[in-house]
C-alpha cells in the first residue's frame, strides 16, 4: 500500500499564526504541569484538555512549522 500524500496551502500571515500557536502551547503546557502536579483534580478539565490530548493534537497539526518554532 502506498502512503497517501496530502498537500496543504497556507496563507502567508507573517508570524501571527506561529505567535498564536506558541501562546496556545504555553497555556496547554501549563494545564499539563498542573495535572501532573495534582493542582487540578481528575475530571476538572474537559476531555480535550485533560490528559494532554489538546497539546498532542496541536503539535501534530503544527509539525510542518516545527523548524520555524522553538518546539523540541
HELIX and SHEET records of a PDB file:
HELIX    1   1 UNK A   16  UNK A   37  1                                  22    
HELIX    2   2 UNK A   50  UNK A   52  5                                   3    
HELIX    3   3 UNK A   53  UNK A   61  1                                   9    
HELIX    4   4 UNK A   63  UNK A   65  5                                   3    
END                                                                             
